[in-house]
Amino acid sequence: MKKQLNILIIMFLFVLFFSLNNSYAGILFQDDFESDSSSWSCGSGQLSKWSAGYMSCGNSAGFGDEFKMGPGHNGNNAVYAWKSSSIPNGYRTESERWFSGAELSKEIYHRWYMKMPNNFDKQIAEGFKFWRYLTRENGYSNPPELYLNARGGTLGTGNLTIYNVATGYKDLMPISSFNDGAWHSHELRIKLNSDGQSDGILQYWLDGVLKTSYTNLSFGSATNMKIHRLGVGIGNVSDSPWFMSNWTAVAYDDVVVSTAYVGPTAGTAPATLKAPTNLRILNK
């Protein structure tokens, strides 16, 4: 009896230890950019855990690399997507992470930290991209991809939004809520719809608080859709220069893609346990 009790105690301690040290259970990808030197620049090649994107490691003549390392959120380094007032835009720098085999999932939780310049009010094009999520292995248009966009005129007055050709624009949060020169935790849940169904889900957390939830979505009619690729950078900015006098940048750090809720680095519980009063639960 005593031996059995000891075994049970050992098993309990093992489970407790495992749970405390695996807060990112179900993790598919993680990068805090600490494996990249603070002297890294586009000319040095791609980020260590990423591959080339649509326009990898962009460079504007006379201004240098448009992807650089800078001070991090929770460590030494973060990646900065740079722009200058004199650089005309369009598609710009991007790096990507491909998923394959057991990594492929119909549902992901993507947590990252992002810092935007204080009161950053850059004019934006309708297709401005922070991230892109590809639901196909090859090809261009089918199944359709999802974009995390900014839209609404400027980065000071617009909304953070998800765009998909089947759903249209799904606003998540006014950018003014985090356009303050400080690091903020963002987390996006994407649950792709089942074949022929409208059961997709989008949820968005800001600093661990669930702000917006869309249900009953269809992201397309393709069968067996899964997330194949994740891309970070700045794309489709606009066709005009940035209206800022100095170098400006959007910074990214502490990226995690998981099959379960991640939350801020402090380890808070999912805000779904107690929904805030300003939560918007929306159908398609």
N, C-alpha and C positions, 0 to 999 in steps of 0.2 A: 504493500500500500504506500509506504514511504517512498519507495523507488518510483512508483507511478506518479506520485505527487511531484517529485523532483523533476521528472521528465516533463510534466505539464508546465512547471515553472520555467524550465529552460526553453520550452517551445514558446511560452508567452513572452519571455524576454527577447527571444529571437524575432518574433513578429513585431514587437514594439520597436526594437532597434531598426529593423528593416523599414518600417513605416516612417520613422523619424528621419531616416537617412535617404529616403527615396521620395522626396516631395514632388519630384517630376516624374512619377511613375507613368509609363506609357510614352516617354519622350521619343520623338522621331528625329529631332535635330536641335542642336543648341550651339550658339556662338556668342561669346562675350567679347570677342575681338582681342583677347589678351594674347593670343598666339601670333598676332600681327604686330610688328614693331611700330612704335610711335613715329618712326621715320619712314614708314611705308607710304608709297604714293602709287598712282596708277602706273607710272613708268616701271615700277618694280614687279608688275604682274598682278594677277587676280588675288583677292583676299584668300587666305589659306583654306578656308572651309567652303568656298564658293567657286562657281565656274563662270565663264563669260556669259554676259547677258546680251540683250538686243543690241546695245551699243556699249560694249564693255570698255571700261577704263577710258572715258572720254577725255579729250584734250582740246582746248581752244588756243589757237595760235596767239602768243603774247601773254597768255594768262596761266598756262600750265595745266596740270592735272586737275580734274574736277571731282575726284574722289580722294580724300586724304584722311589720315588718322588725326584725332584730337583728344582732348580730355574726356574720360569716360564717366559713366554714371556710377558704376560700382566696381571700380578698378582703374587701371591706367589708361585704357584706350577705348575709343568709340570711332565709328566710321562716320565721316561728314561728307555730305553731298554739297559741293560748293558751287556758287554762282557769283557773277560780278555784274554791275550795272551796265557794263559795256559788251556783254556777251549775248548775242542773239540766241534764242532758244529753239525749242522743238523737242525731239527725242534727245535724251541725254544719258548719262552714265547709269549703268545697272549691272548688278551681279545676281546670279541665280543659284538656287539649290534644287537639284533634281531628286525625286524620290523614286524608288523602284522596289520590286519584290514585296517583302513584308512591310515596307514603309508605306506603301500605297494605302490610302485610307479614304473612306467616303466622308469622314467627319474629323476635323482637326480643331484644336485650340491653339491659336497663334498669339503668344505674348511677346511684346517688345517694349523697350523704353525709347522714347523719342523726345528730343529737345528742339524747339523752334525758337528763332530769335524773338526777343520781346517786342510785342505789338507789330509783328511782321505782317505787312499788308500788301504783299506782292500781288500784282494782277496775275490771274491764272486763266489758262484755257480750260474748256469744259472737260477735257480728258486728262487733266493733271493726275499723275500717279505717284503714290507712295510705295505701294506693293502691287504685285500681280500674282494671281493664283491660277495656274493652268490645269484644266480638267482633261487634258489629252496628252498622249505621249508624243504624237507627231502631228503635223498639219498646222493650219492657221486658224480656221474659223469654226471647226466642229469637233468635239463639243465646245461651246463658248466658254471663254475664260471669265474670271471675276477680277475686278480691279478695286483697290482701295484708293479712292480719288478724293480730291478737293474740288468743290464746285461752288459757284455762287458769286463770281465777280472777282473777289480778292481773298487772300488767305486770312485777312482780318475780319471779313464779313461773311465768308462762306461756311459750308458744312463739310465735315468729314463724311464720306458717303461710299457705299458699295455700288458698283455698276456691273450689271450683267445684261446681255442683250435680251434675255428672256424676261427678266424682272424689271428692267429699267433702273433708275436711281433709287437707292434706299438710304436715306439720310440717317446718320448715326448720332452726330453731336456737333454743335457749333464749334468751329475751330477756335473761336475766342476763348473757349473754356480751358485751352492749354497752350495758347499762343503767347507765352509769358516768359520765355527764356529759361524755363526750369525743366527738369526731367520729369516726365509723366509715364506711368505704366499704362499701356494700351493692350487690350486682349480682345481677340475676335474669334468667335466660334462660327465655323462654317460646317453645316451638315447638308450635304448634297441630297437632292430628292431621290427617292427610289424610282426604279424604271416605271415610267408612265404615271407617276403619282405627283401630287403637289404637297409633299410633306417635308420640304426643305426648311432649314432654320438658319437665321442669322442672329447672333447676339454680340453685344459690344459692352465691354467694361472699361471704365476710365478710373485709374488708381484703385482698382479692386471693387468698384461700385458698378453694378449692372445698370446701364443707362437706357439701352434700347434692345428690343427683342422683336424680330419678325418671324412669323410662323406661316405654315401652309404655302411655301414657296416652291416654284418649279424653275430650276436653273437651265433647263433644256430637256429635249426629248431623247437624247442619246442614252444608250443602255450602259449599265455598269460604270457610271461616272465615278472617278476618284481624283484626288489631288495629286498631280504628277510633278508640279514644279512651283517653286516660290521664288519671286524676284523682288529685290530691294533696290531703291535708288530714287531718282526723280526723272519722270518721263512726261512728254507732252506738256511742258511747262507753259509755254505760250510762244507766239511768233514775234514777240517784242522783247527788248532787254528788261532785266530786272530793274525796278524803279527804286534802287537803293544806292547810296553813295559809296559804300564799302563792301568788302566781301561778306557774303551772307551764306549761311549753311543750315541744313536740317541734319541733325545728328541722330544716329541709331545705335543702340547698345542692348546687351542682354536679351538676345533673340532666342525664343524657345518655341518649338512646334511639338505639340503633344496630342495624345488621344483623350486627355482628361484636362479639366480646368487647372491652370497653372497659378495665376494670381501674382501680385507684386512680390518682389524679392523678400519682403518682410514675412511672407508666408500666411497671408490672411485667408480666411475661408471664403468660398464662393458667395457672392452677394445674393445669389438666388435663394439662400436660406431665409433671408429676410428682405424682401424686395423693397427698394426705396419708394417713397411716395411719388417721385417724379419719373418712375419707370414707364416707358411707353411700350406696350405690347401690341403689336400691329400685325394684321394679316397682309397678304400680298397686295 
